[in-house]
Amino acid sequence: MINPSLPAARTRGRMAAATALLLLLTSCTPASSPGPQPEVAPVQPFAHIHGMSVDSETGEVMLATHDGLFGLGSGTPEKIGPTIDLMGFAAAGNDHYYASGHPAPETGLPEPAGLLRSQDGGETWQEVSQGGISDFHALAVTRSGIIGFDGTLKTTADLETWTTRDAGFAPYHLSGTPTGDVVLATTEAGVHRSTDGGKTWTSPSDRPVLLLTAFATASTVVGIEPNGAVHLSSDAGRTWRATGAVIAQPSALVAAGPDESPHIWVATPTGVERSTDGGTTFSADGK
């Protein structure tokens, strides 16, 4: 619910963000825009970017896309591993990833994939559980296990046995960190927060309506609205402050320390934008 005591401009902004997020929640295909369109970047070797990760030591960015996993280590996208439409994607550290989606037939993986795991940087993937059953469009890794959304919010501690969680909302995006149990879920009503790996949830007051969130550290979180406005939280998603913005509509987000001014990467239809000052400014080279 929007607080009636908020200034009118801020209220209108939240209503617009909520409307934009609601449209994304109810449609997988963006509506076409009439009139002249801006010039787009050169054609990439993949379609839509669903998720991202970054190696905090090397700065290498990984793109989980409609056509599989790509690395940006050299600045040019390079295909890694088999072709899988990686709808859900979450990093667990040390070349360890979890994902879900729709594998190409030649992979031999089930359709839908259920929960997939790679322990070699995405070169190979194995189905862990829910194969042929779940298509997780949102995934997060926590210290307690995995939380996913396949139309129902579920958690697993052993990667095989899943428990349904009646949270009262349908998340668009989930984020967490392997070193803690805080999970953030974005919805058209604002950010929801869990401190126990997704078992129970609260709704922080004055929460922004964000499309995506990403933990830079255990306490520093970056959030981005559907319109590209960037927010920072220094208390693991309890409170937020606005910083800068990207121009194009965001589709994926990742961040890495330091706490006071995290580096941020945002995927948009025209490429990957990067900020080295906590989201105040962005450059379009993605490096």
ChimeraX attribute file (.defattr): number of C-alpha atoms within 10 A of each C-alpha:
attribute: neighborCount
match mode: 1-to-1
recipient: residues
	/A:1	9
	/A:2	16
	/A:3	9
	/A:4	8
	/A:5	7
	/A:6	11
	/A:7	9
	/A:8	10
	/A:9	9
	/A:10	11
	/A:11	15
	/A:12	13
	/A:13	14
	/A:14	21
	/A:15	17
	/A:16	16
	/A:17	24
	/A:18	22
	/A:19	16
	/A:20	18
	/A:21	24
	/A:22	17
	/A:23	16
	/A:24	17
	/A:25	16
	/A:26	9
	/A:27	10
	/A:28	8
	/A:29	8
	/A:30	8
	/A:31	9
	/A:32	7
	/A:33	7
	/A:34	6
	/A:35	6
	/A:36	6
	/A:37	8
	/A:38	7
	/A:39	7
	/A:40	9
	/A:41	9
	/A:42	8
	/A:43	9
	/A:44	11
	/A:45	12
	/A:46	16
	/A:47	13
	/A:48	19
	/A:49	26
	/A:50	21
	/A:51	28
	/A:52	25
	/A:53	25
	/A:54	22
	/A:55	15
	/A:56	16
	/A:57	7
	/A:58	8
	/A:59	14
	/A:60	15
	/A:61	24
	/A:62	24
	/A:63	30
	/A:64	27
	/A:65	24
	/A:66	20
	/A:67	21
	/A:68	25
	/A:69	27
	/A:70	22
	/A:71	21
	/A:72	18
	/A:73	14
	/A:74	10
	/A:75	12
	/A:76	12
	/A:77	17
	/A:78	15
	/A:79	19
	/A:80	16
	/A:81	17
	/A:82	17
	/A:83	18
	/A:84	23
	/A:85	24
	/A:86	28
	/A:87	23
	/A:88	27
	/A:89	30
	/A:90	26
	/A:91	25
	/A:92	21
	/A:93	17
	/A:94	10
	/A:95	13
	/A:96	14
	/A:97	20
	/A:98	24
	/A:99	31
	/A:100	30
	/A:101	23
	/A:102	21
	/A:103	21
	/A:104	15
	/A:105	11
	/A:106	8
	/A:107	14
	/A:108	9
	/A:109	19
	/A:110	19
	/A:111	17
	/A:112	18
	/A:113	27
	/A:114	24
	/A:115	28
	/A:116	24
	/A:117	24
	/A:118	20
	/A:119	16
	/A:120	13
	/A:121	19
	/A:122	23
	/A:123	13
	/A:124	14
	/A:125	21
	/A:126	17
	/A:127	18
	/A:128	15
	/A:129	17
	/A:130	20
	/A:131	17
	/A:132	15
	/A:133	14
	/A:134	20
	/A:135	24
	/A:136	26
	/A:137	21
	/A:138	25
	/A:139	27
	/A:140	28
	/A:141	28
	/A:142	22
	/A:143	16
	/A:144	18
	/A:145	16
	/A:146	24
	/A:147	28
	/A:148	30
	/A:149	23
	/A:150	18
	/A:151	13
	/A:152	15
	/A:153	23
	/A:154	21
	/A:155	24
	/A:156	17
	/A:157	15
	/A:158	10
	/A:159	16
	/A:160	12
	/A:161	11
	/A:162	17
	/A:163	13
	/A:164	14
	/A:165	16
	/A:166	13
	/A:167	16
	/A:168	8
	/A:169	14
	/A:170	17
	/A:171	26
	/A:172	20
	/A:173	25
	/A:174	29
	/A:175	25
	/A:176	32
	/A:177	23
	/A:178	18
	/A:179	14
	/A:180	16
	/A:181	20
	/A:182	25
	/A:183	26
	/A:184	29
	/A:185	26
	/A:186	25
	/A:187	23
	/A:188	24
	/A:189	22
	/A:190	24
	/A:191	27
	/A:192	24
	/A:193	23
	/A:194	18
	/A:195	15
	/A:196	15
	/A:197	26
	/A:198	28
	/A:199	18
	/A:200	12
	/A:201	20
	/A:202	13
	/A:203	14
	/A:204	14
	/A:205	14
	/A:206	15
	/A:207	18
	/A:208	27
	/A:209	26
	/A:210	30
	/A:211	33
	/A:212	28
	/A:213	29
	/A:214	27
	/A:215	26
	/A:216	27
	/A:217	20
	/A:218	18
	/A:219	16
	/A:220	22
	/A:221	29
	/A:222	31
	/A:223	29
	/A:224	29
	/A:225	25
	/A:226	23
	/A:227	19
	/A:228	22
	/A:229	20
	/A:230	25
	/A:231	23
	/A:232	27
	/A:233	20
	/A:234	18
	/A:235	12
	/A:236	22
	/A:237	25
	/A:238	19
	/A:239	16
	/A:240	19
	/A:241	12
	/A:242	16
	/A:243	16
	/A:244	17
	/A:245	18
	/A:246	24
	/A:247	11
	/A:248	16
	/A:249	17
	/A:250	24
	/A:251	20
	/A:252	25
	/A:253	27
	/A:254	26
	/A:255	29
	/A:256	25
	/A:257	18
	/A:258	15
	/A:259	16
	/A:260	11
	/A:261	17
	/A:262	22
	/A:263	22
	/A:264	26
	/A:265	27
	/A:266	27
	/A:267	25
	/A:268	20
	/A:269	14
	/A:270	17
	/A:271	18
	/A:272	23
	/A:273	22
	/A:274	22
	/A:275	23
	/A:276	18
	/A:277	16
	/A:278	24
	/A:279	26
	/A:280	15
	/A:281	16
	/A:282	22
	/A:283	13
	/A:284	16
	/A:285	10
	/A:286	17
	/A:287	17
